[in-house]
Amino acid sequence: MAKGRGGRGPSRLDRRRESEAVEAREKEETEEAEVEEEAEEEADAEAEAESGDDDEAPKKKAKKPAKKAAAAKKPAAKRTRVAKEVRRRAVWVVCDNGSKEVGEFPFNQKAEAEELLARKIQEKEGKATFYLNLVKKEMKE
């Protein structure tokens, strides 16, 4: 069973193959049993129809042959919720060394944002760092 495993027993793949083979065998056996039962029921129904002793035995309705198992239905596709799209707008943000927002400007006012940045750098004279960042923020309706 286990080839090249050094006495450690069957591998996971070997066990999987075994279980699949067993399942296939069981499925075949159940299908054969169903076919045999259908054949017996048909033979019984024919025998009852051919017998001429209708007076002595109570009348029995002939059983309809069992329908073959319907094809397995495909599982319904799972519905996923679509996240609501949030509208965003781009803004220029002047931040300090601790990433605190010092000033915020609309996207079309980049020149004003750069002026604030230059002014803050001159005020602190190298003691603090400031930078300009483009951020997308949610729009409120």
VOBA-1610 file (N, C-alpha, C; in pm, whole numbers, padded with zeros to 5 digits, always signed):
BEGIN
Met+00082-00119+00000Met+00000+00000+00000Met+00086+00125+00000Ala+00172+00135+00099Ala+00256+00254+00110Ala+00389+00226+00043Lys+00415+00301-00059Lys+00539+00282-00133Lys+00636+00393-00097Gly+00754+00355-00056Gly+00859+00453-00033Gly+00834+00543+00086Arg+00762+00496+00187Arg+00733+00581+00302Arg+00816+00538+00423Gly+00900+00436+00407Gly+00990+00398+00515Gly+00918+00343+00637Gly+00810+00270+00619Gly+00740+00209+00732Gly+00653+00304+00811Arg+00622+00421+00757Arg+00543+00519+00830Arg+00394+00503+00803Gly+00356+00405+00727Gly+00215+00385+00698Gly+00174+00453+00569Pro+00048+00436+00532Pro+00001+00493+00405Pro-00004+00645+00409Ser+00022+00704+00296Ser+00018+00850+00287Ser-00126+00898+00281Arg-00143+01026+00293Arg-00276+01086+00285Arg-00339+01058+00149Leu-00258+01063+00044Leu-00306+01038-00091Leu-00352+00893-00106Asp-00275+00799-00048Asp-00315+00658-00054Asp-00449+00637+00016Arg-00466+00697+00132Arg-00592+00683+00205Arg-00708+00744+00128Arg-00684+00854+00062Arg-00789+00918-00017Arg-00833+00828-00131Arg-00736+00767-00199Arg-00769+00676-00310Arg-00851+00558-00260Glu-00815+00503-00145Glu-00890+00391-00088Glu-01034+00431-00058Ser-01052+00546+00006Ser-01187+00587+00042Ser-01271+00615-00082Glu-01212+00672-00186Glu-01287+00696-00309Glu-01327+00565-00375Ala-01238+00464-00369Ala-01270+00334-00427Ala-01386+00269-00351Val-01385+00280-00218Val-01492+00223-00137Val-01625+00292-00169Glu-01624+00423-00180Glu-01746+00498-00212Glu-01800+00457-00348Ala-01713+00439-00445Ala-01756+00400-00579Ala-01820+00261-00576Arg-01758+00168-00500Arg-01813+00033-00488Arg-01952+00036-00424Glu-01967+00114-00316Glu-02096+00123-00248Glu-02202+00182-00340Lys-02165+00281-00419Lys-02260+00344-00511Lys-02306+00243-00615Glu-02214+00164-00669Glu-02249+00063-00768Glu-02343-00041-00708Glu-02316-00082-00584Glu-02400-00183-00519Glu-02541-00132-00497Thr-02555-00006-00455Thr-02689+00048-00432Thr-02764+00062-00565Glu-02695+00100-00671Glu-02760+00111-00802Glu-02806-00026-00850Glu-02722-00129-00830Glu-02759-00264-00871Glu-02880-00313-00792Ala-02882-00282-00662Ala-02994-00325-00579Ala-03124-00258-00625Glu-03118-00131-00660Glu-03236-00059-00709Glu-03287-00120-00838Val-03195-00154-00929Val-03233-00213-01056Val-03300-00349-01033Glu-03244-00429-00941Glu-03303-00560-00911Glu-03442-00546-00851Glu-03460-00449-00761Glu-03592-00428-00701Glu-03694-00388-00808Glu-03655-00302-00899Glu-03745-00261-01006Glu-03783-00380-01093Ala-03684-00465-01124Ala-03710-00582-01206Ala-03806-00678-01135Glu-03789-00696-01003Glu-03877-00784-00927Glu-04020-00729-00924Glu-04032-00597-00906Glu-04165-00536-00903Glu-04234-00551-01037Glu-04160-00533-01146Glu-04219-00551-01278Glu-04261-00695-01300Ala-04177-00790-01257Ala-04210-00932-01273Ala-04335-00966-01192Asp-04346-00914-01069Asp-04465-00938-00986Asp-04589-00881-01052Ala-04577-00760-01107Ala-04691-00696-01172Ala-04736-00776-01293Glu-04640-00827-01370Glu-04674-00909-01487Glu-04738-01040-01445Ala-04687-01100-01339Ala-04742-01227-01292Ala-04886-01209-01245Glu-04914-01101-01177Glu-05049-01074-01130Glu-05142-01049-01247Ala-05093-00980-01350Ala-05175-00950-01466Ala-05208-01076-01544Glu-05112-01171-01550Glu-05133-01295-01625Glu-05219-01395-01551Ser-05220-01389-01420Ser-05295-01489-01344Ser-05444-01470-01371Gly-05515-01583-01384Gly-05657-01576-01415Gly-05744-01588-01292Asp-05687-01584-01174Asp-05763-01601-01050Asp-05803-01466-00994Asp-05873-01388-01072Asp-05916-01257-01027Asp-06030-01267-00926Asp-06108-01375-00932Asp-06223-01389-00844Asp-06180-01422-00701Glu-06080-01505-00684Glu-06040-01550-00551Glu-05955-01446-00478Ala-05864-01384-00544Ala-05772-01290-00479Ala-05829-01149-00490Pro-05810-01069-00385Pro-05856-00931-00396Pro-05775-00858-00503Lys-05842-00763-00568Lys-05775-00693-00677Lys-05672-00595-00620Lys-05555-00598-00677Lys-05447-00507-00637Lys-05412-00421-00757Lys-05388-00298-00729Lys-05348-00209-00836Lys-05201-00236-00870Ala-05173-00238-00996Ala-05035-00259-01039Ala-04952-00138-01000Lys-04838-00165-00942Lys-04751-00056-00901Lys-04681+00002-01024Lys-04671+00131-01024Lys-04599+00195-01132Lys-04451+00171-01111Pro-04378+00150-01216Pro-04233+00130-01198Pro-04172+00256-01137Ala-04079+00234-01046Ala-04017+00346-00976Ala-03940+00432-01076Lys-03953+00560-01057Lys-03881+00652-01144Lys-03733+00648-01109Lys-03653+00667-01210Lys-03509+00672-01184Lys-03479+00800-01109Ala-03376+00794-01030Ala-03339+00909-00947Ala-03315+01030-01038Ala-03375+01140-01001Ala-03358+01262-01080Ala-03213+01308-01070Ala-03170+01372-01174Ala-03032+01421-01175Ala-03014+01519-01059Ala-02901+01510-00995Ala-02875+01595-00879Ala-02878+01741-00923Lys-02950+01822-00847Lys-02959+01963-00881Lys-02829+02033-00847Lys-02797+02128-00929Lys-02677+02206-00901Lys-02708+02300-00785Pro-02614+02316-00694Pro-02641+02407-00582Pro-02660+02549-00634Ala-02754+02618-00572Ala-02782+02754-00614Ala-02660+02842-00589Ala-02639+02933-00679Ala-02524+03023-00666Ala-02544+03110-00542Lys-02440+03120-00464Lys-02450+03201-00343Lys-02450+03348-00380Arg-02539+03419-00316Arg-02547+03561-00341Arg-02447+03633-00251Thr-02380+03726-00309Thr-02287+03805-00230Thr-02337+03948-00225Arg-02321+04006-00112Arg-02364+04145-00098Arg-02259+04235-00162Val-02309+04326-00239Val-02220+04422-00305Val-02209+04543-00213Ala-02088+04576-00181Ala-02066+04691-00093Ala-02108+04818-00165Lys-02173+04905-00091Lys-02218+05030-00149Lys-02095+05114-00181Glu-02093+05166-00302Glu-01980+05249-00342Glu-01989+05384-00273Val-01881+05421-00210Val-01875+05550-00142Val-01799+05646-00231Arg-01859+05760-00255Arg-01792+05860-00338Arg-01681+05926-00257Arg-01569+05948-00322Arg-01454+06007-00256Arg-01406+06127-00336Arg-01338+06217-00268Arg-01279+06332-00335Arg-01134+06342-00291Ala-01050+06391-00380Ala-00907+06405-00351Ala-00883+06543-00289Val-00802+06544-00182Val-00766+06669-00116Val-00617+06667-00086Trp-00557+06787-00080Trp-00417+06801-00040Trp-00415+06827+00110Val-00332+06751+00182Val-00323+06766+00326Val-00178+06797+00363Val-00158+06903+00441Val-00026+06936+00493Val-00017+06872+00631Cys+00085+06787+00650Cys+00099+06713+00776Cys+00233+06748+00841Asp+00237+06730+00976Asp+00363+06753+01047Asp+00433+06619+01067Asn+00541+06620+01145Asn+00623+06501+01165Asn+00544+06388+01231Gly+00445+06420+01313Gly+00363+06318+01380Gly+00241+06278+01301Ser+00236+06314+01174Ser+00125+06284+01083Ser-00005+06351+01123Lys+00005+06461+01198Lys-00115+06539+01230Lys-00144+06632+01115Glu-00271+06646+01083Glu-00310+06735+00974Glu-00300+06880+01020Val-00223+06959+00947Val-00207+07100+00977Val-00303+07181+00891Gly-00321+07139+00768Gly-00411+07210+00677Gly-00463+07115+00571Glu-00585+07149+00517Glu-00647+07066+00415Glu-00699+07157+00304Phe-00669+07118+00179Phe-00709+07200+00065Phe-00771+07111-00042Pro-00871+07162-00116Pro-00927+07085-00228Pro-00819+07056-00331Phe-00846+06959-00416Phe-00746+06914-00512Phe-00699+07026-00604Asn-00789+07114-00644Asn-00750+07219-00738Asn-00675+07335-00672Gln-00652+07330-00542Gln-00580+07437-00471Gln-00444+07388-00421Lys-00370+07323-00508Lys-00239+07270-00469Lys-00141+07384-00439Ala-00150+07493-00512Ala-00058+07606-00491Ala-00073+07660-00348Glu-00196+07675-00301Glu-00218+07725-00164Glu-00163+07627-00061Ala-00177+07497-00088Ala-00124+07395+00004Ala+00029+07404+00010Glu+00092+07424-00105Glu+00238+07437-00108Glu+00283+07564-00036Glu+00206+07672-00046Glu+00240+07796+00026Glu+00236+07773+00177Leu+00132+07705+00226Leu+00123+07674+00370Leu+00240+07588+00413Leu+00275+07492+00331Leu+00387+07403+00361Leu+00516+07484+00374Ala+00543+07575+00280Ala+00664+07658+00284Ala+00664+07747+00408Arg+00548+07804+00442Arg+00537+07892+00558Arg+00567+07814+00688Lys+00513+07692+00700Lys+00535+07612+00821Lys+00682+07572+00834Ile+00744+07538+00721Ile+00886+07500+00725Ile+00970+07620+00770Gln+00940+07741+00724Gln+01014+07861+00763Gln+00992+07892+00911Glu+00871+07874+00962Glu+00843+07904+01103Glu+00925+07818+01197Lys+00936+07690+01166Lys+01006+07598+01256Lys+01155+07592+01228Glu+01200+07640+01116Glu+01342+07648+01078Glu+01418+07518+01105Gly+01368+07409+01049Gly+01439+07282+01060Gly+01412+07205+01188Lys+01337+07259+01282Lys+01308+07189+01408Lys+01200+07082+01388Ala+01114+07103+01292Ala+01007+07007+01265Ala+00999+06982+01115Thr+00945+06868+01079Thr+00931+06830+00939Thr+00784+06839+00900Phe+00758+06896+00785Phe+00623+06902+00730Phe+00626+06844+00589Tyr+00514+06788+00549Tyr+00507+06734+00414Tyr+00365+06748+00359Leu+00356+06739+00226Leu+00229+06750+00155Leu+00187+06611+00110Asn+00060+06579+00131Asn+00012+06445+00099Asn-00123+06454+00028Leu-00143+06373-00075Leu-00271+06365-00145Leu-00354+06254-00080Val-00472+06288-00031Val-00557+06193+00041Val-00695+06193-00024Lys-00757+06074-00028Lys-00895+06064-00078Lys-00986+06048+00042Lys-01080+06140+00059Lys-01172+06138+00171Lys-01315+06119+00121Glu-01398+06058+00207Glu-01537+06034+00171Glu-01615+06164+00158Met-01702+06167+00060Met-01786+06284+00043Met-01915+06262+00120Lys-01961+06363+00193Lys-02086+06354+00265Lys-02197+06409+00176Glu-02308+06339+00173Glu-02418+06382+00088Glu-02508+06479+00159
//
